[in-house]
Amino acid sequence: MEKNQFYGIKYPFSTEDSENYYVDLNSNLKDKVRSMLLHVVFTPKGQKIRDLEFGTNLIKYIFEPNDELTWGDVKNEIKDVVNKYIPNITVNDISVLDSEETKGKIYVRLDYTVSNGLTENKDSIITSI
């Protein structure tokens, strides 16, 4: 019988795992990297008990103007936290898209490169804020 290999807990957290584990687990490295990125970006600073610097202060930008200056600050904060907590990932670009059709929703595309020794894989995540 073949044994499945898992790569950490899936983010966002859920209990819909088909393997009857307590939480969903990532089944491949690509999903693990995605989970790690989303986890560090969407965790507010001060929420991780033993590392109060883990995460971002994105919450403080809620009432800031939706302009290039604010998004420059957001991009820098995301790049800094990813460089600190996920060292094998390089953030290449962060794009912000505002949709006319979905008022109040902003989409963010995070382009990144994952370094695994001699290989590099490029990927991206698109999420709404």
Secondary structure as the mmCIF struct_conf table of DSSP 4:
data_model
#
loop_
_struct_conf.conf_type_id
_struct_conf.id
_struct_conf.beg_label_comp_id
_struct_conf.beg_label_asym_id
_struct_conf.beg_label_seq_id
_struct_conf.end_label_comp_id
_struct_conf.end_label_asym_id
_struct_conf.end_label_seq_id
HELX_LH_PP_P HELX_LH_PP_P1 GLU A 2 ASN A 4
BEND BEND1 GLY A 8 GLY A 8
STRN STRN1 ILE A 9 ILE A 9
BEND BEND2 TYR A 11 PRO A 12
TURN_TY1_P TURN_TY1_P1 SER A 18 GLU A 19
BEND BEND3 TYR A 22 VAL A 23
STRN STRN2 LEU A 25 LEU A 25
BEND BEND4 SER A 27 ASN A 28
HELX_RH_AL_P HELX_RH_AL_P1 LEU A 29 PHE A 42
BEND BEND5 THR A 43 THR A 43
STRN STRN3 PRO A 44 PRO A 44
TURN_TY1_P TURN_TY1_P2 LYS A 45 GLY A 46
BEND BEND6 LYS A 48 LYS A 48
TURN_TY1_P TURN_TY1_P3 ILE A 49 ARG A 50
TURN_TY1_P TURN_TY1_P4 LEU A 52 GLU A 53
BEND BEND7 GLY A 55 GLY A 55
STRN STRN4 THR A 56 THR A 56
HELX_RH_3T_P HELX_RH_3T_P1 LEU A 58 TYR A 61
TURN_TY1_P TURN_TY1_P5 ILE A 62 PHE A 63
BEND BEND8 GLU A 64 GLU A 64
BEND BEND9 ASN A 66 ASP A 67
HELX_RH_AL_P HELX_RH_AL_P2 GLU A 68 TYR A 85
TURN_TY1_P TURN_TY1_P6 PRO A 87 ASN A 88
STRN STRN5 ILE A 89 ASP A 98
BEND BEND10 GLU A 100 THR A 102
TURN_TY1_P TURN_TY1_P7 LYS A 103 GLY A 104
STRN STRN6 ILE A 106 ASN A 116
TURN_TY1_P TURN_TY1_P8 GLY A 117 LEU A 118
STRN STRN7 THR A 119 SER A 128
#
